[in-house]
């Protein structure tokens, strides 16, 4: 076989070298482009991270400001409103013993009772505003104490049980307030309508769900109660905090269950 002409062989070698250089250039351009893309993505991620950090700092500052405002309002209510209500009650009690007419005494007693109710309502508001109370443990203690005191002078026996192990789990103010009012309404219904001898309030946590059960051995719910504002308001309060409100089947009495998903 005849060898290639040296000029053609030289041209062929040059063509191969040029092609290799071209391929190498393309690879280099692609590498540089990819590297640049990676750098741009990293810069974008860094900027996004910095932006998210700034948002987080602003949110923390906002939450701190809200907390300070809550504490200020609580203190002002305790110092001013609480003192005013206590003063009204004391003055009314003084007048009650000073005035001899029975009709006046009844009116004054109504003022005393109203003052006591206002004082209790104010304490509930102060409790819900205080950020130090934003835990499941505090909620259970406060709610249990309220139920026991409310039913203390009634024939209804109270049983409060708990399966909560991590009592420091956070429970935000809105959830705390609504859950307490639902339990309060349920207990009041038992007292007013159930003719029950016993009531059980049971607290438990299943994974991320906080569950409260109120069970009585009374006569059950009448149609008037089922369609009344009390149960409707309880269901609405739970809906407002994305919780669940159920009346469970029971052979005797009433079994109410409320559920709230915790942020753990």
Buried (B, 14 or more C-beta within 10 A) or exposed (E): EEEEEEEEEEEEEEEEEEEEEEEEEEEEEEEEEEEEEEEEEEEEEEEEEEEEEEEEEEEEEEEEEEBEEBBEEBEEBEEEBBEEBEEBBEBBBEBBEEEEEEEEBEEBEEBBEBBEEBBBEBBBBBBBBBBEBBBBBBBBBBBBEBBEEBBEEEEBEBEBEBEBEEBEBEBEBEBBBBBBBBBBBBBEBBBEBBBBEBBBBBBBBEEEEBBBBBBBBBEBBEEEBEEBEBBEEBBEBBEEBEBBBEBEEBEEBBBBBBBBBBEE
